[in-house]
Protein backbone atom coordinates (compact mmCIF):
# COMPACT_ATOMS: atom_id res chain seq x y z
CA UNK A 1 0.00 0.00 0.00
CA UNK A 2 2.88 2.39 0.70
CA UNK A 3 4.33 1.97 -2.80
CA UNK A 4 0.95 2.62 -4.37
CA UNK A 5 0.49 5.74 -2.25
CA UNK A 6 3.86 7.13 -3.34
CA UNK A 7 2.99 6.62 -6.99
CA UNK A 8 -0.36 8.28 -6.37
CA UNK A 9 1.08 11.38 -4.76
CA UNK A 10 3.80 11.68 -7.40
CA UNK A 11 1.09 11.80 -10.07
CA UNK A 12 -1.05 14.19 -8.08
CA UNK A 13 1.83 16.58 -7.50
CA UNK A 14 2.24 16.77 -11.26
CA UNK A 15 -0.67 19.20 -11.60
CA UNK A 16 -3.59 18.64 -9.27
CA UNK A 17 -2.60 20.84 -6.36
CA UNK A 18 -6.17 21.88 -5.46
CA UNK A 19 -7.15 18.25 -4.93
CA UNK A 20 -4.03 17.67 -2.87
CA UNK A 21 -5.04 20.57 -0.66
CA UNK A 22 -8.53 19.14 -0.36
CA UNK A 23 -7.18 15.80 0.84
CA UNK A 24 -5.09 17.45 3.53
CA UNK A 25 -8.22 19.23 4.77
CA UNK A 26 -10.08 15.96 5.28
CA UNK A 27 -10.44 15.09 8.98
CA UNK A 28 -8.11 12.39 10.22
CA UNK A 29 -11.11 10.55 11.60
CA UNK A 30 -12.16 9.80 8.02
CA UNK A 31 -9.14 7.51 7.72
CA UNK A 32 -9.12 6.27 11.29
CA UNK A 33 -12.09 3.94 11.03
CA UNK A 34 -11.74 0.25 10.28
CA UNK A 35 -11.54 -0.03 6.52
CA UNK A 36 -13.39 -3.31 6.22
CA UNK A 37 -16.73 -4.33 4.75
CA UNK A 38 -18.55 -5.21 1.57
CA UNK A 39 -19.86 -3.47 -1.52
CA UNK A 40 -22.78 -4.44 -3.72
CA UNK A 41 -22.34 -3.35 -7.33
CA UNK A 42 -25.00 -3.02 -9.99
CA UNK A 43 -23.52 -4.21 -13.28
CA UNK A 44 -25.25 -3.10 -16.48
CA UNK A 45 -24.32 -4.73 -19.79
CA UNK A 46 -25.30 -3.13 -23.09
CA UNK A 47 -24.77 -5.34 -26.14
CA UNK A 48 -25.20 -2.52 -28.68
CA UNK A 49 -22.52 -0.38 -27.02
CA UNK A 50 -20.23 -3.39 -26.70
CA UNK A 51 -20.59 -4.02 -30.43
CA UNK A 52 -19.89 -0.36 -31.19
CA UNK A 53 -16.43 -0.79 -29.66
CA UNK A 54 -15.51 -3.76 -31.89
CA UNK A 55 -13.39 -2.29 -34.69
CA UNK A 56 -13.32 -5.28 -37.07
CA UNK A 57 -17.06 -5.76 -37.59
CA UNK A 58 -18.81 -3.75 -40.30
CA UNK A 59 -21.22 -0.95 -39.49
CA UNK A 60 -23.95 -2.74 -41.43
CA UNK A 61 -23.64 -5.87 -39.30
CA UNK A 62 -23.59 -3.83 -36.11
CA UNK A 63 -26.79 -2.10 -37.20
CA UNK A 64 -28.47 -5.44 -37.98
CA UNK A 65 -27.55 -6.83 -34.58
CA UNK A 66 -28.72 -3.66 -32.87
CA UNK A 67 -32.05 -3.95 -34.67
CA UNK A 68 -32.37 -7.61 -33.62
CA UNK A 69 -31.73 -6.78 -29.97
CA UNK A 70 -34.06 -3.80 -29.95
CA UNK A 71 -34.96 -2.82 -26.40
CA UNK A 72 -33.53 -6.10 -25.07
CA UNK A 73 -29.91 -5.04 -25.53
CA UNK A 74 -29.41 -4.22 -21.85
CA UNK A 75 -29.40 -6.49 -18.82
CA UNK A 76 -28.29 -6.11 -15.20
CA UNK A 77 -26.91 -8.17 -12.36
CA UNK A 78 -25.42 -7.70 -8.90
CA UNK A 79 -21.89 -8.54 -7.78
CA UNK A 80 -20.25 -8.37 -4.35
CA UNK A 81 -16.83 -7.25 -3.16
CA UNK A 82 -15.53 -8.08 0.32
CA UNK A 83 -12.51 -6.06 1.38
CA UNK A 84 -10.08 -4.92 4.02
CA UNK A 85 -6.67 -3.22 3.64
CA UNK A 86 -4.91 -6.59 3.28
CA UNK A 87 -7.27 -8.62 1.08
CA UNK A 88 -10.31 -8.59 -1.22
CA UNK A 89 -12.69 -11.12 -2.77
CA UNK A 90 -15.08 -10.41 -5.63
CA UNK A 91 -17.82 -12.66 -6.97
CA UNK A 92 -21.17 -12.69 -8.74
CA UNK A 93 -24.17 -12.43 -6.45
CA UNK A 94 -27.06 -14.82 -6.23
CA UNK A 95 -29.27 -11.78 -5.72
CA UNK A 96 -31.07 -10.88 -8.94
CA UNK A 97 -31.03 -7.31 -10.18
CA UNK A 98 -34.11 -7.80 -12.36
CA UNK A 99 -37.30 -9.87 -11.87
CA UNK A 100 -36.53 -11.83 -15.02
CA UNK A 101 -32.77 -11.69 -15.16
CA UNK A 102 -31.62 -13.07 -18.50
CA UNK A 103 -28.07 -13.10 -17.22
CA UNK A 104 -28.80 -15.44 -14.30
CA UNK A 105 -27.63 -18.61 -16.05
CA UNK A 106 -24.44 -16.79 -17.07
CA UNK A 107 -23.79 -15.91 -13.45
CA UNK A 108 -23.59 -19.60 -12.61
CA UNK A 109 -20.18 -19.70 -14.27
CA UNK A 110 -17.27 -19.87 -11.86
CA UNK A 111 -15.92 -16.38 -11.25
CA UNK A 112 -14.01 -15.69 -8.04
CA UNK A 113 -11.41 -12.90 -7.87
CA UNK A 114 -9.05 -12.75 -4.89
CA UNK A 115 -6.35 -10.21 -4.10
CA UNK A 116 -3.88 -10.49 -1.24
CA UNK A 117 -2.29 -7.04 -0.96
CA UNK A 118 -0.08 -8.04 1.95
CA UNK A 119 1.48 -11.03 0.14
CA UNK A 120 1.13 -9.35 -3.27
CA UNK A 121 -0.59 -12.39 -4.83
CA UNK A 122 -3.71 -13.24 -6.83
CA UNK A 123 -5.87 -16.34 -6.71
CA UNK A 124 -8.60 -16.15 -9.35
CA UNK A 125 -10.99 -18.86 -10.52
CA UNK A 126 -12.48 -18.05 -13.92
CA UNK A 127 -14.69 -20.19 -16.13
CA UNK A 128 -14.42 -19.36 -19.81
CA UNK A 129 -14.63 -21.13 -23.15
CA UNK A 130 -16.00 -24.23 -21.44
CA UNK A 131 -13.14 -24.64 -18.95
CA UNK A 132 -12.32 -23.45 -15.45
CA UNK A 133 -8.91 -21.90 -14.82
CA UNK A 134 -7.29 -21.04 -11.51
CA UNK A 135 -4.80 -18.20 -11.84
CA UNK A 136 -2.12 -18.15 -9.13
CA UNK A 137 0.54 -15.51 -9.57
CA UNK A 138 2.03 -12.33 -8.19
CA UNK A 139 -0.20 -9.26 -8.16
CA UNK A 140 0.24 -6.86 -11.07
CA UNK A 141 -2.03 -3.85 -10.90
CA UNK A 142 -3.19 -2.00 -13.99
CA UNK A 143 -1.04 0.88 -15.25
CA UNK A 144 -3.47 3.59 -14.23
CA UNK A 145 -3.38 7.20 -15.37
CA UNK A 146 -4.90 9.22 -12.54
CA UNK A 147 -6.99 12.14 -13.76
CA UNK A 148 -8.21 15.23 -11.92
CA UNK A 149 -12.01 15.01 -12.03
CA UNK A 150 -14.06 14.42 -8.91
CA UNK A 151 -17.65 13.35 -8.22
CA UNK A 152 -19.76 11.61 -5.62
CA UNK A 153 -20.49 7.88 -5.90
CA UNK A 154 -22.64 6.13 -3.29
CA UNK A 155 -22.07 9.00 -0.86
CA UNK A 156 -18.28 9.06 -1.25
CA UNK A 157 -16.12 11.71 -2.93
CA UNK A 158 -14.24 9.99 -5.75
CA UNK A 159 -11.45 10.78 -8.20
CA UNK A 160 -11.20 9.21 -11.65
CA UNK A 161 -8.48 7.20 -13.36
CA UNK A 162 -8.05 5.66 -16.81
CA UNK A 163 -6.54 2.48 -18.23
CA UNK A 164 -6.56 0.98 -21.71
CA UNK A 165 -6.82 -2.81 -21.89
CA UNK A 166 -5.16 -3.41 -25.26
CA UNK A 167 -5.81 -7.16 -25.12
CA UNK A 168 -9.59 -6.83 -24.79
CA UNK A 169 -9.74 -3.51 -26.67
CA UNK A 170 -11.34 -1.77 -23.72
CA UNK A 171 -11.12 1.83 -22.59
CA UNK A 172 -11.75 1.80 -18.86
CA UNK A 173 -12.53 4.79 -16.65
CA UNK A 174 -12.96 4.24 -12.91
CA UNK A 175 -13.85 6.35 -9.89
CA UNK A 176 -12.13 5.54 -6.59
CA UNK A 177 -13.10 6.72 -3.10
CA UNK A 178 -10.73 9.19 -1.46
CA UNK A 179 -11.95 8.28 2.03
CA UNK A 180 -11.60 4.49 1.68
CA UNK A 181 -7.84 3.91 1.20
CA UNK A 182 -8.13 0.28 0.13
CA UNK A 183 -6.56 -0.83 -3.15
CA UNK A 184 -9.42 -3.15 -4.19
CA UNK A 185 -12.08 -2.98 -6.90
CA UNK A 186 -14.62 -4.95 -8.92
CA UNK A 187 -13.74 -7.51 -11.60
CA UNK A 188 -9.94 -7.82 -11.85
CA UNK A 189 -9.33 -4.11 -11.31
CA UNK A 190 -7.18 -2.87 -8.41
CA UNK A 191 -4.07 -0.89 -7.60
CA UNK A 192 -5.43 2.57 -6.87
CA UNK A 193 -5.07 4.42 -3.53
CA UNK A 194 -8.82 4.16 -2.90
CA UNK A 195 -11.61 1.63 -3.28
CA UNK A 196 -13.00 1.59 -6.84
CA UNK A 197 -16.72 2.37 -6.68
CA UNK A 198 -17.59 2.91 -10.35
CA UNK A 199 -16.34 1.51 -13.67
CA UNK A 200 -17.22 2.49 -17.24
CA UNK A 201 -15.96 0.15 -19.96
CA UNK A 202 -16.11 1.33 -23.58
CA UNK A 203 -18.50 4.24 -23.05
CA UNK A 204 -21.32 2.27 -21.47
CA UNK A 205 -20.62 -1.19 -22.86
CA UNK A 206 -20.47 -2.24 -19.22
CA UNK A 207 -21.19 0.01 -16.24
CA UNK A 208 -20.38 -1.09 -12.70
CA UNK A 209 -21.67 1.15 -9.91
CA UNK A 210 -21.61 0.66 -6.15
CA UNK A 211 -25.15 0.98 -4.84
CA UNK A 212 -24.69 -0.34 -1.29
CA UNK A 213 -21.60 -0.06 0.92
CA UNK A 214 -21.47 -1.65 4.37
CA UNK A 215 -18.49 -0.91 6.60
CA UNK A 216 -18.46 -3.83 9.01
CA UNK A 217 -16.28 -6.50 10.55
CA UNK A 218 -15.89 -9.48 8.22
CA UNK A 219 -15.72 -13.04 9.54
CA UNK A 220 -15.44 -15.78 6.91
CA UNK A 221 -16.44 -13.74 3.87
CA UNK A 222 -12.85 -13.53 2.62
CA UNK A 223 -12.19 -17.25 2.97
CA UNK A 224 -11.61 -19.25 -0.20
CA UNK A 225 -13.93 -22.16 -1.00
CA UNK A 226 -12.44 -25.52 -0.02
CA UNK A 227 -13.61 -27.34 -3.13
CA UNK A 228 -12.45 -25.37 -6.13
CA UNK A 229 -11.32 -27.35 -9.16
CA UNK A 230 -9.70 -26.07 -12.31
CA UNK A 231 -6.52 -25.98 -14.37
CA UNK A 232 -3.84 -23.98 -12.58
CA UNK A 233 -2.17 -21.36 -14.76
CA UNK A 234 -0.13 -18.17 -14.51
CA UNK A 235 -1.19 -14.68 -15.54
CA UNK A 236 0.81 -14.98 -18.78
CA UNK A 237 -1.05 -18.19 -19.66
CA UNK A 238 -4.37 -16.46 -19.09
CA UNK A 239 -3.31 -13.62 -21.38
CA UNK A 240 -2.27 -16.13 -24.07
CA UNK A 241 -5.69 -17.82 -23.92
CA UNK A 242 -7.46 -14.49 -24.32
CA UNK A 243 -5.12 -13.44 -27.14
CA UNK A 244 -5.71 -16.67 -29.09
CA UNK A 245 -9.47 -16.34 -28.60
CA UNK A 246 -9.39 -12.72 -29.76
CA UNK A 247 -7.47 -13.64 -32.90
CA UNK A 248 -9.94 -16.42 -33.73
CA UNK A 249 -12.92 -14.11 -33.26
CA UNK A 250 -11.33 -11.41 -35.38
CA UNK A 251 -10.82 -13.87 -38.26
CA UNK A 252 -14.44 -15.04 -37.92
CA UNK A 253 -15.64 -11.42 -37.61
CA UNK A 254 -17.42 -12.25 -34.39
CA UNK A 255 -17.41 -10.25 -31.11
CA UNK A 256 -14.46 -11.02 -28.88
CA UNK A 257 -16.61 -10.97 -25.76
CA UNK A 258 -18.67 -14.02 -26.76
CA UNK A 259 -17.45 -16.87 -24.58
CA UNK A 260 -15.35 -14.82 -22.14
CA UNK A 261 -15.94 -12.38 -19.32
CA UNK A 262 -16.30 -8.86 -20.73
C-alpha positions in Angstrom: 0.0 0.0 0.0 2.9 2.4 0.7 4.3 2.0 -2.8 0.9 2.6 -4.4 0.5 5.7 -2.2 3.9 7.1 -3.3 3.0 6.6 -7.0 -0.4 8.3 -6.4 1.1 11.4 -4.8 3.8 11.7 -7.4 1.1 11.8 -10.1 -1.1 14.2 -8.1 1.8 16.6 -7.5 2.2 16.8 -11.3 -0.7 19.2 -11.6 -3.6 18.6 -9.3 -2.6 20.8 -6.4 -6.2 21.9 -5.5 -7.2 18.2 -4.9 -4.0 17.7 -2.9 -5.0 20.6 -0.7 -8.5 19.1 -0.4 -7.2 15.8 0.8 -5.1 17.4 3.5 -8.2 19.2 4.8 -10.1 16.0 5.3 -10.4 15.1 9.0 -8.1 12.4 10.2 -11.1 10.5 11.6 -12.2 9.8 8.0 -9.1 7.5 7.7 -9.1 6.3 11.3 -12.1 3.9 11.0 -11.7 0.3 10.3 -11.5 0.0 6.5 -13.4 -3.3 6.2 -16.7 -4.3 4.8 -18.6 -5.2 1.6 -19.9 -3.5 -1.5 -22.8 -4.4 -3.7 -22.3 -3.3 -7.3 -25.0 -3.0 -10.0 -23.5 -4.2 -13.3 -25.3 -3.1 -16.5 -24.3 -4.7 -19.8 -25.3 -3.1 -23.1 -24.8 -5.3 -26.1 -25.2 -2.5 -28.7 -22.5 -0.4 -27.0 -20.2 -3.4 -26.7 -20.6 -4.0 -30.4 -19.9 -0.4 -31.2 -16.4 -0.8 -29.7 -15.5 -3.8 -31.9 -13.4 -2.3 -34.7 -13.3 -5.3 -37.1 -17.1 -5.8 -37.6 -18.8 -3.8 -40.3 -21.2 -1.0 -39.5 -24.0 -2.7 -41.4 -23.6 -5.9 -39.3 -23.6 -3.8 -36.1 -26.8 -2.1 -37.2 -28.5 -5.4 -38.0 -27.5 -6.8 -34.6 -28.7 -3.7 -32.9 -32.1 -4.0 -34.7 -32.4 -7.6 -33.6 -31.7 -6.8 -30.0 -34.1 -3.8 -30.0 -35.0 -2.8 -26.4 -33.5 -6.1 -25.1 -29.9 -5.0 -25.5 -29.4 -4.2 -21.9 -29.4 -6.5 -18.8 -28.3 -6.1 -15.2 -26.9 -8.2 -12.4 -25.4 -7.7 -8.9 -21.9 -8.5 -7.8 -20.3 -8.4 -4.4 -16.8 -7.3 -3.2 -15.5 -8.1 0.3 -12.5 -6.1 1.4 -10.1 -4.9 4.0 -6.7 -3.2 3.6 -4.9 -6.6 3.3 -7.3 -8.6 1.1 -10.3 -8.6 -1.2 -12.7 -11.1 -2.8 -15.1 -10.4 -5.6 -17.8 -12.7 -7.0 -21.2 -12.7 -8.7 -24.2 -12.4 -6.4 -27.1 -14.8 -6.2 -29.3 -11.8 -5.7 -31.1 -10.9 -8.9 -31.0 -7.3 -10.2 -34.1 -7.8 -12.4 -37.3 -9.9 -11.9 -36.5 -11.8 -15.0 -32.8 -11.7 -15.2 -31.6 -13.1 -18.5 -28.1 -13.1 -17.2 -28.8 -15.4 -14.3 -27.6 -18.6 -16.1 -24.4 -16.8 -17.1 -23.8 -15.9 -13.4 -23.6 -19.6 -12.6 -20.2 -19.7 -14.3 -17.3 -19.9 -11.9 -15.9 -16.4 -11.2 -14.0 -15.7 -8.0 -11.4 -12.9 -7.9 -9.1 -12.8 -4.9 -6.4 -10.2 -4.1 -3.9 -10.5 -1.2 -2.3 -7.0 -1.0 -0.1 -8.0 2.0 1.5 -11.0 0.1 1.1 -9.4 -3.3 -0.6 -12.4 -4.8 -3.7 -13.2 -6.8 -5.9 -16.3 -6.7 -8.6 -16.1 -9.4 -11.0 -18.9 -10.5 -12.5 -18.1 -13.9 -14.7 -20.2 -16.1 -14.4 -19.4 -19.8 -14.6 -21.1 -23.1 -16.0 -24.2 -21.4 -13.1 -24.6 -18.9 -12.3 -23.5 -15.4 -8.9 -21.9 -14.8 -7.3 -21.0 -11.5 -4.8 -18.2 -11.8 -2.1 -18.1 -9.1 0.5 -15.5 -9.6 2.0 -12.3 -8.2 -0.2 -9.3 -8.2 0.2 -6.9 -11.1 -2.0 -3.8 -10.9 -3.2 -2.0 -14.0 -1.0 0.9 -15.2 -3.5 3.6 -14.2 -3.4 7.2 -15.4 -4.9 9.2 -12.5 -7.0 12.1 -13.8 -8.2 15.2 -11.9 -12.0 15.0 -12.0 -14.1 14.4 -8.9 -17.7 13.4 -8.2 -19.8 11.6 -5.6 -20.5 7.9 -5.9 -22.6 6.1 -3.3 -22.1 9.0 -0.9 -18.3 9.1 -1.2 -16.1 11.7 -2.9 -14.2 10.0 -5.8 -11.5 10.8 -8.2 -11.2 9.2 -11.7 -8.5 7.2 -13.4 -8.1 5.7 -16.8 -6.5 2.5 -18.2 -6.6 1.0 -21.7 -6.8 -2.8 -21.9 -5.2 -3.4 -25.3 -5.8 -7.2 -25.1 -9.6 -6.8 -24.8 -9.7 -3.5 -26.7 -11.3 -1.8 -23.7 -11.1 1.8 -22.6 -11.8 1.8 -18.9 -12.5 4.8 -16.6 -13.0 4.2 -12.9 -13.8 6.4 -9.9 -12.1 5.5 -6.6 -13.1 6.7 -3.1 -10.7 9.2 -1.5 -12.0 8.3 2.0 -11.6 4.5 1.7 -7.8 3.9 1.2 -8.1 0.3 0.1 -6.6 -0.8 -3.1 -9.4 -3.1 -4.2 -12.1 -3.0 -6.9 -14.6 -5.0 -8.9 -13.7 -7.5 -11.6 -9.9 -7.8 -11.8 -9.3 -4.1 -11.3 -7.2 -2.9 -8.4 -4.1 -0.9 -7.6 -5.4 2.6 -6.9 -5.1 4.4 -3.5 -8.8 4.2 -2.9 -11.6 1.6 -3.3 -13.0 1.6 -6.8 -16.7 2.4 -6.7 -17.6 2.9 -10.4 -16.3 1.5 -13.7 -17.2 2.5 -17.2 -16.0 0.2 -20.0 -16.1 1.3 -23.6 -18.5 4.2 -23.0 -21.3 2.3 -21.5 -20.6 -1.2 -22.9 -20.5 -2.2 -19.2 -21.2 0.0 -16.2 -20.4 -1.1 -12.7 -21.7 1.1 -9.9 -21.6 0.7 -6.1 -25.1 1.0 -4.8 -24.7 -0.3 -1.3 -21.6 -0.1 0.9 -21.5 -1.7 4.4 -18.5 -0.9 6.6 -18.5 -3.8 9.0 -16.3 -6.5 10.6 -15.9 -9.5 8.2 -15.7 -13.0 9.5 -15.4 -15.8 6.9 -16.4 -13.7 3.9 -12.9 -13.5 2.6 -12.2 -17.3 3.0 -11.6 -19.3 -0.2 -13.9 -22.2 -1.0 -12.4 -25.5 0.0 -13.6 -27.3 -3.1 -12.5 -25.4 -6.1 -11.3 -27.3 -9.2 -9.7 -26.1 -12.3 -6.5 -26.0 -14.4 -3.8 -24.0 -12.6 -2.2 -21.4 -14.8 -0.1 -18.2 -14.5 -1.2 -14.7 -15.5 0.8 -15.0 -18.8 -1.1 -18.2 -19.7 -4.4 -16.5 -19.1 -3.3 -13.6 -21.4 -2.3 -16.1 -24.1 -5.7 -17.8 -23.9 -7.5 -14.5 -24.3 -5.1 -13.4 -27.1 -5.7 -16.7 -29.1 -9.5 -16.3 -28.6 -9.4 -12.7 -29.8 -7.5 -13.6 -32.9 -9.9 -16.4 -33.7 -12.9 -14.1 -33.3 -11.3 -11.4 -35.4 -10.8 -13.9 -38.3 -14.4 -15.0 -37.9 -15.6 -11.4 -37.6 -17.4 -12.3 -34.4 -17.4 -10.2 -31.1 -14.5 -11.0 -28.9 -16.6 -11.0 -25.8 -18.7 -14.0 -26.8 -17.4 -16.9 -24.6 -15.3 -14.8 -22.1 -15.9 -12.4 -19.3 -16.3 -8.9 -20.7 
